[in-house]
Amino acid sequence: MHTAAMNRGSCLCGAVRFEAGPIDTMEHCHCSMCRRHHGAMFATFANARTSEFTWLAGQDQIAIYPSSERGLRPFCRTCGAVAPTVLPDWPEIVFVPAGNLEEDPGIRPSYHMYAASVPAWFPITDALPRYDDFPPAFDNGRTVELDDPPDNPDVVQGHCLCGTIAFEFTGRPERVHNCHCSRCRRARGAAHATNSFFQREQLTWLSGENDITSYKLPEAVRFGQDFCRHCGSPVPRVVASTGKVVVPCGSLDTAPGMAVLSHIFVGNKAPWFEITDAIPQWEALPT
């Protein structure tokens, strides 16, 4: 059991802040619900005891989307970042999105769960144990199925967790990156963001465009996050100044049409996450 000092964290905008006691365990979750809610290819949770967890600010800024009979998906109303969760089935545990931790919790992920739902285009490359759904210690897991591919292979489709917002892109993206910057980690509550970049003219909103909430980080030139106001899922963000669309790959139904080209901003990588694939790495942006 980890016995380090308290672990502080916050959402992207800073409205929601918390402090968790010693982190007992960490795990990667690949279920389709986590991918959509985080907008990332997997979520990582740091598990602490509810008796040693404190909200420092912004608890009244949290919205909660009930993703299933027993599943709750909290997020910041302002920036869409995932917030810590206490589930009815495990009231003694608070599940903290590890991407929102400010410091090294001193513990590392120990397994992958819902590995049966891993998309073929983004495989697991480390040697950690893998479970098709929940680990054996849990008795109420179920395998999350992957989405059916679209009829047209030249179209990339996606939607938010609640299904209100749906979209599609024609053609291929310009690039796909895993971004490890601290902004992306806090925005997605994950080890890193996996983003694809399309041109605006490639995007068609199929439904829910008016249900998008946009947040622009004040101190950033362009960085922000667009998300569904109902479920908090990150959705494609149109950057007017560049004509590009930044697409959170966790929201996609299928592969984005291009392999990941690089890991960027690895100089800011989460200390608890190890890169184990052979994809090129850049300390900041590619030259």
Residue, then its C-alpha position, 0 to 999 in steps of 0.5 A: m500500500h502506498t503511504a505518500a502524502m496527499n495527492r491533489g488534482s484539478c480539472l482543466c479550468g481549475a474550478v474543480r479541485f480535490e485531495a486524495g489520500p494514499i493511492d492504493t491501486m491504479e488500472h487502465c480501463h478500455c471499455s467503450m464508455c470510458r473511451r467516450h467519456h474521456g475522449a481518450m483511447f483508455a482511461t486510467f484510474a487511481n483508487a483511494r479511500t473515500s474516508e481520505f478524500t476531500w473536495l477542495a473546491g467546485q463540487d457544485q460545478i460537477a454534473i453527473y451523467p448516469s451511463s448505466e444502472r450502476g454507472l455514474r460519469p461526473f464531469c466539470r460543467t465548465c471545461g468537461a474534464v472528468a471528475p472523481t467518482v464514487l460508485p454505489d457498488w463500491p462506496e468505500i473507493v473513490f476512482v480518481p482520473a489519474g490524468n488530473l493528478e498534479e504530482d506523482p502518486g508513487i504507484r503505477p498501473s497494475y493491469h488492463m481491464y475491458a481488454a476485449s474492447v481494445p480497438a485493433w488500431f490501438p493495441i496494448t503494447d505493455a506486459l501488464p496483465r489483461y482482463d477481458d472485462f473486470p478482474p477476477a476479484f469483481d463478480n459483476g463485470r461484462t464485456v463491452e462490445l465494440d461499435d459496428p463499423p460504418d457501411n462506407p469505409d471512407v467515412v469516419q464516424g463517432h458520437c458522444l457517450c449519451g448519443t446526442i452528438a454524432f458526426e462524420f468525416t470524409g477522407r483521411p486525417e492530416r495527422v494523428h498524435n498521442c499528446h502527453c502535455s499536462r493540458c491534454r492530460r487534465a482535459r481528458g483525465a487520462a495518460h494522454a490524448t490521442n487526437s486526429f486532425f481533419q479539415r473543417e470541410q471534411l466534417t458533417w454534424l449528424s446531430g446535436e451540434n447545438d448541444i456542444t459546450s465550448y471551453k477555451l483555456p484563457e492563457a492558451v493561444r488555441f487550446g480548449q475542449d468541446f464537449c456534450r453538455h449532457c454527458g461530458s464527452p469530448v467531441p470534435r473541436v473546430v479551431a476557427s483560426t486554423g480551419k482544422v478540427v481536433v478530434p478526440c479519438g476516444s469518441l470515434d466508432t472506427a479507426p481514424g484512417m491513419a496510424v498514430l504518427s508520434h508521441i508529442f510533448v513527452g517531456n511533460k509525460a505523466p510520471w506514472f505512465e510508460i511508453t512501450d510502443a515503437i512510435p517516434q517520440w518528441e519532447a515537444l512538437p515535431t520539427 
